Amino acid sequence: MSTRWDKSDDYRDRKDNRREAQLRTAVIRMLLPLHAVAVENPALPGTPDVNYVEGWIELKCWGSWPKKSGTPLRIEHWTPKQRVFHVRRSRAGGETYVLIEIGTESILLEGGLAARILGTATRTTLYRQAIARWPGGKAELREKLLPLLVERQKLRAARRIEPLPDETADDLPHDDAKDDQPGADIPAGP
């Protein structure tokens, strides 16, 4: 590898890191009502960049889309540990997202899905799989990210407290020992 290439990579890495730090600051400000905080966790590598009351957001920045339409978007610094975090947290029922800024455009992916497709998916696939897409830059992201996450939070809460259908009531755990007691099947008198 030539020295010139190494310097170019270092420059791109520094530039992407700077953009990611700016995006983190912007997202924290956007999500203050959801108690968003920046996270740097050396004890658990792979932990996403932002935590808020209902979940986690990994932030990624990339300068531009690949020039050829069939070329996957390959994001450097999307590590196996980050993928594992998103898959495990999603499987456990947690909310995780990956917010990718590509040029001036942003897309939001569900974290478990991003863990499986990011790095192999083309622009078309990412658009199709995205929860949301904001081509209007940070101004549009600022306007729409908080309402989207609040709405998703409300939908999750509604799903958690939905009453069980009657036909599953018999499947609920109950105290078998109490049923074995004599007279357990006889209703209590007045």
N, C-alpha and C positions, 0 to 999 in steps of 0.2 A: 504494500500500500504506500502511496506517495505521501510525503509530508503535507503537500497542498491539500490532499483529500482529508487528512486527519484534521487540519485546521478548519476546513469547511464543515466537517461533522461537529467539531467542538462549537463552532459559531452557531450552527443550526440548533444544537442541543441547548446552548445558553439562551438563544432566542425563544425556543419553545418553552423552556423553563420559565422565562420571564413572562411570556404570554399566559402560561398556566397560573403563575402567581397572581397576575392581574385578573384573570378570570375567577380565581378563588376569592379574591377580595370583593369582586363585583357580586358573585353568587352569595357570599356571606351577607352583604348589605341587602340584597334582594330578599333574602329569606330570614331576616331578623325577626319578623313576627313568629317564625317557627323555631326560634332559638337555635339558629344555625351557628356552628363553630367550626373553625379550621382544625384539622387533625393531622398531627405528625406523630406516628406511633412506631418507634423503633422496636418496641417489645412484640409487636405483631405486624411484621411486614405484609403488605398487601391491603392494609386498612385503607378505605377510601379517604379522599381529601376533605370531605365536608360531612359532618353529622348534623342532622336536624331532628326535631322531636319525633318524627315518624320513620326516619331511615338514614340512608347514606348515599352520597353522590361522589363518584369518581370523575375527575375532570381531566380531559385530554385536549390538547391543541395540536393542530396540524395546519401547515401553511396553505395547502390547496388540495383539491381533489386530483387523483391521478389523471393524466392527460387522456389515456385510452379508457373508453367506457367499460370495458370488460376487466380492467385491472382492479384487484381488491385494494381497499384502503388499508395500508399497513401502518399501524401506529406503533412507533418505537416506545419503549418504556411501558408497554402493556404486559406486565409480567405474569408468569404462571401463578404466583401467590395472589395477585390481584384477582385473577380469574377464579381461583379457588374460593376466595372470600365471597365473591358475588354468588357463586353457585351454592355454597353452603348456607349463606344467609337467606337466599331465596327459597331454598328447600325447607328451611326452618320457619318460613312464613314471614320473613322480614322484607322490608322494602329497600331495594338498592337500585341505583341508576348509574348510567355512564352518560355524562354530558360532553359531547365532542364539539369543539369549535374548529371549523374548517374554513379558513379565510375569514369572511365576515358572517358565515352561516353557522347555526348551531342545530344539533339534533340530539334528542334525548332517547336513550334506549333503556329498556328494563335490564338490570344488571346481570341476571342469570342468562338471558338471551345474548347479551353483549359478550359474556364469557365464552359462549359457543361460536359466535359468528364473526366477532371483530378480528380483523386481520385476514379473513378469507372472503368477506362480503364486499361486493361492488357497491358503487353509489346507488344504483337502482334498488338493490336488496336492502341497503341501510334505510333508504327512504321508505320502502314498503314496511319495514319492521319497526320503524321509529314510533315512539309514543307521540312525539311532537317534533316539528321541524320549524325553525325560525330563520328564514333567509334574510331578515331585516337587521341583522347585527344585534349588538348588545341592547339597543333601545327596545327592540321587539322582545328580546329575551327578558329584559327587566319588566316589561309590561305583562308578560304571559306566564313566566315560570311559577311564580308564587300562586296565582289562581289555579293553575293546573295541579300543583302538588296538594293544595288545600282540597280541591275537588276529589282527587284520588284518595286522600285521607278520609274524607267523608264517606266515600263508597266502601272503603275497607272497613270502617267502623260499622256501617250498615250491614255488611256481610257478617261481621262478627256477632251482632246481636239479633240476627234474624231468628225468629222462633223456629223450632224444629217441626217438621211435618208430623202429623198425628201417627202415621204408620211407623215412625222410627221410635216412638216413645217406649215401646217394649224392648228396644235395643239398649236403652240407657242402663248404666250400672245401678244396681240396687243392693241392699243389704240382704244377702241370702240367709244369713244366720237368723235374722228376724223372721223370715218366711218359714223356717223350720220349727219355730216355737208352736206348741199346741194352741189352737184357737187363733192363729195369725190370720186366717182367712175369714174369720167372723168379724163383721163390722162392730165397732164399739157402740154400745147402747147410749140412750139419751142421758 
